Amino acid sequence: MQHRHLTTSGIPTTVPEIHSLLERGRTEDMRTFLRAIKDDPFGDRAENALRAAYDSEVYGYPAMIRIGVMAWRQDSRGRS
């Protein structure tokens, strides 16, 4: 995905990249992003996703991120 005013390659990681994804990303970009968070729900990308989601005024995806990260973290703890 091309981000306005950002140079990035691959899956968004920083808060500004994630904000850009929330505001302008395609559905497939979001699917790829959510898979990456699910694979590492305690990582930097997940933490930054939560920051962006709580700060965003976009409808839909921020709530999905918040719910997903919390569920994946809970699931991850249950498997240990």
C-alpha positions as CSV (number, residue, x, y, z in Angstrom):
1,M,0.0,0.0,0.0
2,Q,1.2,3.5,-0.8
3,H,1.1,5.9,2.2
4,R,0.8,9.6,1.6
5,H,4.0,11.4,2.9
6,L,5.4,8.1,4.2
7,T,8.1,5.8,2.9
8,T,7.4,2.3,3.9
9,S,7.8,-1.2,2.6
10,G,5.7,-4.2,3.7
11,I,3.2,-4.2,6.5
12,P,2.6,-1.0,8.4
13,T,4.4,-0.9,11.8
14,T,4.6,2.7,13.0
15,V,1.6,4.7,14.4
16,P,1.6,7.1,11.4
17,E,1.7,4.2,8.9
18,I,-1.2,2.5,10.7
19,H,-3.2,5.7,10.7
20,S,-2.7,5.9,7.0
21,L,-3.8,2.3,6.6
22,L,-7.0,3.0,8.7
23,E,-7.8,6.1,6.6
24,R,-6.8,5.0,3.1
25,G,-6.1,1.2,3.1
26,R,-7.8,-1.3,1.0
27,T,-9.5,-4.4,2.4
28,E,-6.7,-6.7,1.4
29,D,-4.2,-4.3,3.1
30,M,-6.2,-4.5,6.3
31,R,-6.4,-8.3,6.1
32,T,-2.6,-8.6,5.8
33,F,-2.2,-6.2,8.6
34,L,-4.6,-8.1,10.9
35,R,-2.9,-11.4,10.2
36,A,0.5,-9.9,11.2
37,I,-1.0,-8.6,14.5
38,K,-2.6,-12.0,15.2
39,D,0.8,-13.7,14.7
40,D,2.4,-11.4,17.3
41,P,-0.3,-9.9,19.5
42,F,2.3,-8.6,22.1
43,G,4.7,-7.1,19.6
44,D,5.5,-3.5,18.7
45,R,3.1,-3.6,15.7
46,A,0.2,-4.7,17.9
47,E,1.0,-2.0,20.5
48,N,1.2,0.7,17.8
49,A,-2.0,-0.6,16.3
50,L,-3.8,-0.2,19.6
51,R,-2.4,3.4,19.9
52,A,-3.6,4.2,16.5
53,A,-7.0,2.5,17.0
54,Y,-7.7,4.4,20.2
55,D,-6.7,7.7,18.6
56,S,-8.6,7.2,15.3
57,E,-11.9,8.6,14.3
58,V,-12.3,6.1,11.4
59,Y,-15.4,3.9,11.7
60,G,-15.1,0.1,11.9
61,Y,-11.5,-1.0,11.6
62,P,-10.2,0.6,14.8
63,A,-12.8,-1.3,16.9
64,M,-11.9,-4.5,15.0
65,I,-8.2,-3.9,15.9
66,R,-9.0,-3.3,19.6
67,I,-11.2,-6.3,19.9
68,G,-8.8,-8.5,17.9
69,V,-5.7,-7.7,19.8
70,M,-7.3,-8.3,23.1
71,A,-8.8,-11.6,22.0
72,W,-5.5,-12.8,20.4
73,R,-3.6,-11.8,23.6
74,Q,-6.1,-13.8,25.7
75,D,-5.9,-16.8,23.3
76,S,-2.1,-16.6,23.4
77,R,-2.0,-16.7,27.2
78,G,-4.4,-19.7,27.2
79,R,-2.0,-21.7,25.0
80,S,1.0,-21.3,27.2
